[in-house]
Amino acid sequence: MKSQKSVFAKKITKTFLRSAKTMRRYIEKSKERALMDTPENPFADNEKNAIIKFKHWLLIENEFPYDAIATQNHLLFTRRVIPFKWEALSKEERKELESLKSGYLAEHYDAVWENLPKGQTVPGHFHLQVLTLKREDT
């Protein structure tokens, strides 16, 4: 079997986007993955686990959501496994993403969030966070 490069970043840092409970689970899972030194992509089952399948994109649950700031946090992955670089997207993938942003995503979420390289924990598979932000009346 051909060895693959890991899709994970080498170092995980704590942010305050996740609740303390979710962050603890996330750190533990990150440590497990580091110990296993697995090159496997944990998102390989995206097709099977998708909430919604689009032509070039899959919407999936975020196992470790940004629950400190959002009531809903899903992940929008490319169906193709490509690195997190905009230039890696095909013309068709970009076109569909723009359509999703102005249609389905705009109707169901508040924000499409892109982590820049310094904050990416899965740089080996292009994906975006889609969020419904927590709100309170003022």
Buried (B, 14 or more C-beta within 10 A) or exposed (E): EEEEEBBBBEEBEEEEBBBEEBBEEBBEBBEEBBEEEBEEBBBEEBEEEBEEEBEBBBBBEBEBBBBBBBEBBBBBBBBEBBEBEEEEBEEEBEEBBEEBBEEBBEEEBBBBBEBEEEEBBBBBBBBBBBBBEEEEEE
